[in-house]
Amino acid sequence: MQDAAVLKGTNDGYEIILDDEADLNDVFAALRKLLKKLETQTATGSSQPIAFDIQTGLRLWSADNRSEIEKIFSKFQLFSVHKIISDVITKEESARILEQESVHILDRVIRNGQIIHIQGDVLFLGKIHEGGKLIVGGNVYVLGDVHGVIQAGYPDLEDKMIIGDVHNAQQVRIGEQHEILDDTNQKITENTVVYVNDLHVLDYGKVEDLKQINPKFFNQIGGVING
């Protein structure tokens, strides 16, 4: 019968694979046995601490069961958990990831005092009045009329961008960086890219320069800009 906890060496260190079909009590017992064996082997060798990746396979572990793994490791001074990795996720986490990776089309009026929060990328077709706020977790593509506050990369992602005409906006934000705009700002046109540069300061470019501004994003969209 295969052990419910098996040690495996990787290029990055060590991982312990837990049998996702075994009874949990058997898994915990096998993990204790394995760690005791490793402790005996390292007692006469290196005393360097070892952090393990724990692979749980197709079993979805609860917070209590994850805590039990941490508790078992706490009995062994030289061993610790680097991370616990599962091949499955909860429905809630799945929904969050899908929302974050989706492009949402938003065609509405955001009035003074209103704050709209959206995860993922947003194609904005509506209007933001002065005092209104659109707060987005991903990138924002502006085809509407912005007179309020618009933010991409909420709360602190500086690799996101605002693309489009926001010259009438009160304020633009990327992550934690922000700038108040005024009537003298000549840097913004309908093809403007608002982004955070290498100095962690808000900067402005043109869509045709997107390859230089954000090569990763440029490659994600196929490396083609239609002007």
QUIUR-V506512 format. One record per residue. N is the residue number from 1. RES is the residue in one letter. PHI is phi in degrees with one decimal (none if undefined). OMEGA is omega in radians with two decimals (none if undefined). Layout:
BEGIN
N_RES_PHI_OMEGA + N_RES_PHI_OMEGA
END
This chain:
BEGIN
1_M_none_-3.12 + 2_Q_-70.7_3.11 + 3_D_-63.4_-3.12 + 4_A_-80.6_3.07 + 5_A_-138.8_-3.04 + 6_V_-124.7_3.11 + 7_L_-85.4_3.11 + 8_K_-140.6_3.08 + 9_G_-86.2_3.11 + 10_T_-130.6_3.10 + 11_N_-64.7_-3.09 + 12_D_-99.3_-3.11 + 13_G_143.3_-3.10 + 14_Y_-129.9_3.01 + 15_E_-134.8_3.09 + 16_I_-115.7_-3.12 + 17_I_-97.9_3.14 + 18_L_-99.1_-3.12 + 19_D_-65.0_-3.08 + 20_D_-80.3_3.11 + 21_E_-108.9_-3.11 + 22_A_-79.8_3.05 + 23_D_-62.9_-3.08 + 24_L_-59.5_3.11 + 25_N_-62.4_3.09 + 26_D_-67.7_3.11 + 27_V_-64.3_-3.14 + 28_F_-63.7_3.12 + 29_A_-63.9_3.13 + 30_A_-65.8_3.12 + 31_L_-65.9_3.09 + 32_R_-61.0_-3.13 + 33_K_-61.9_-3.13 + 34_L_-64.3_-3.11 + 35_L_-67.3_3.08 + 36_K_-63.8_3.11 + 37_K_-63.9_3.12 + 38_L_-65.9_3.12 + 39_E_-63.9_3.11 + 40_T_-64.7_-3.12 + 41_Q_-69.0_-3.11 + 42_T_-87.5_-3.11 + 43_A_-62.8_-3.13 + 44_T_-101.3_-3.12 + 45_G_-115.5_-3.10 + 46_S_-70.3_3.08 + 47_S_-103.9_3.14 + 48_Q_-73.2_3.12 + 49_P_-60.6_-3.13 + 50_I_-125.3_3.07 + 51_A_-107.4_-3.06 + 52_F_-107.4_2.86 + 53_D_-83.6_-3.14 + 54_I_-108.2_3.13 + 55_Q_-96.1_-3.09 + 56_T_-105.5_3.05 + 57_G_64.9_-3.05 + 58_L_-92.4_3.08 + 59_R_-97.9_3.09 + 60_L_-88.6_-3.05 + 61_W_-90.3_3.09 + 62_S_-77.8_3.11 + 63_A_-62.0_3.13 + 64_D_-65.1_-3.14 + 65_N_-69.3_3.06 + 66_R_-64.5_3.10 + 67_S_-64.2_3.11 + 68_E_-64.8_3.08 + 69_I_-61.5_3.12 + 70_E_-61.5_-3.13 + 71_K_-65.2_3.11 + 72_I_-62.9_-3.13 + 73_F_-65.7_-3.11 + 74_S_-64.2_3.12 + 75_K_-80.3_-3.07 + 76_F_-120.0_-2.98 + 77_Q_-60.9_-3.04 + 78_L_-88.7_-3.03 + 79_F_-114.0_3.08 + 80_S_-149.7_3.11 + 81_V_-95.9_3.05 + 82_H_-77.2_3.07 + 83_K_-160.9_3.09 + 84_I_-108.4_-3.03 + 85_I_-116.9_3.11 + 86_S_-121.4_3.08 + 87_D_-86.7_3.13 + 88_V_-129.5_3.11 + 89_I_-133.0_3.12 + 90_T_-73.1_3.08 + 91_K_-61.7_-3.13 + 92_E_-65.0_3.13 + 93_E_-66.8_3.10 + 94_S_-61.8_3.14 + 95_A_-64.2_3.14 + 96_R_-64.6_-3.14 + 97_I_-64.4_3.14 + 98_L_-63.0_3.13 + 99_E_-67.2_-3.12 + 100_Q_-65.2_-3.07 + 101_E_-91.7_-3.12 + 102_S_-86.2_2.98 + 103_V_-101.7_-3.11 + 104_H_-94.6_3.07 + 105_I_-95.1_-3.09 + 106_L_-118.1_3.13 + 107_D_-126.3_-3.13 + 108_R_-154.6_3.09 + 109_V_-96.7_3.08 + 110_I_-108.7_-2.99 + 111_R_-90.0_3.11 + 112_N_-52.7_3.13 + 113_G_91.6_3.12 + 114_Q_-85.5_3.08 + 115_I_-128.6_3.14 + 116_I_-110.3_3.11 + 117_H_-107.4_3.11 + 118_I_-140.3_3.01 + 119_Q_-84.0_3.13 + 120_G_80.0_3.12 + 121_D_-83.3_-3.10 + 122_V_-132.3_2.93 + 123_L_-98.1_-3.02 + 124_F_-97.4_-3.10 + 125_L_-112.8_-3.01 + 126_G_-94.6_-3.12 + 127_K_-138.7_3.06 + 128_I_-111.6_3.10 + 129_H_-74.5_3.01 + 130_E_-54.9_-3.11 + 131_G_90.8_3.05 + 132_G_-87.8_-3.09 + 133_K_-136.0_2.98 + 134_L_-115.2_-3.07 + 135_I_-113.3_-2.99 + 136_V_-123.1_3.13 + 137_G_-77.0_-3.11 + 138_G_-108.6_3.09 + 139_N_-86.3_3.06 + 140_V_-123.7_3.07 + 141_Y_-107.8_-2.99 + 142_V_-100.3_2.97 + 143_L_-118.0_-3.14 + 144_G_-100.6_-3.03 + 145_D_-120.4_-3.04 + 146_V_-113.4_3.06 + 147_H_-118.9_-3.13 + 148_G_-108.5_-3.09 + 149_V_-109.3_3.12 + 150_I_-132.2_-3.09 + 151_Q_-132.0_2.97 + 152_A_-111.7_3.07 + 153_G_68.9_3.12 + 154_Y_-68.9_0.06 + 155_P_-94.3_-3.00 + 156_D_-146.7_-3.12 + 157_L_-93.3_-3.06 + 158_E_-88.5_3.12 + 159_D_-93.6_3.12 + 160_K_-91.8_-3.04 + 161_M_-140.7_2.93 + 162_I_-113.9_-3.08 + 163_I_-119.3_3.14 + 164_G_132.9_-3.05 + 165_D_-91.3_3.10 + 166_V_-124.5_-3.05 + 167_H_-67.4_3.10 + 168_N_-90.9_-3.07 + 169_A_-67.2_3.01 + 170_Q_-71.7_-3.07 + 171_Q_-155.5_3.01 + 172_V_-116.1_-3.12 + 173_R_-136.9_2.96 + 174_I_-126.6_-3.05 + 175_G_58.6_3.14 + 176_E_-97.1_3.14 + 177_Q_-90.9_-3.13 + 178_H_-148.8_3.10 + 179_E_-149.4_3.05 + 180_I_-84.9_-3.12 + 181_L_-98.3_3.07 + 182_D_-140.0_-3.05 + 183_D_-67.0_-3.09 + 184_T_-88.4_-3.09 + 185_N_-74.8_-3.10 + 186_Q_-100.5_-3.04 + 187_K_-82.7_-2.99 + 188_I_-106.5_3.04 + 189_T_-128.2_3.13 + 190_E_-69.7_3.13 + 191_N_-111.3_-3.09 + 192_T_-81.8_2.97 + 193_V_-114.4_3.05 + 194_V_-96.0_-3.05 + 195_Y_-150.9_3.07 + 196_V_-101.8_-3.09 + 197_N_-84.0_-3.07 + 198_D_-66.4_3.10 + 199_L_-92.0_-3.13 + 200_H_61.2_3.10 + 201_V_-124.9_3.08 + 202_L_-62.0_-3.13 + 203_D_-138.4_-3.07 + 204_Y_-131.1_3.10 + 205_G_-139.6_3.13 + 206_K_-115.2_-3.11 + 207_V_-56.9_-3.11 + 208_E_-67.5_3.11 + 209_D_-102.1_-3.04 + 210_L_-60.0_-3.14 + 211_K_-60.6_3.13 + 212_Q_-80.7_-3.10 + 213_I_-70.3_-3.08 + 214_N_-145.7_-3.09 + 215_P_-56.8_-3.12 + 216_K_-62.5_3.13 + 217_F_-65.3_3.13 + 218_F_-57.8_3.13 + 219_N_-70.7_3.14 + 220_Q_-63.3_-3.11 + 221_I_-93.5_3.03 + 222_G_93.5_3.09 + 223_G_71.0_-3.12 + 224_V_-129.5_3.06 + 225_I_-116.9_3.09 + 226_N_-92.8_-3.10 + 227_G_-93.6_none
END
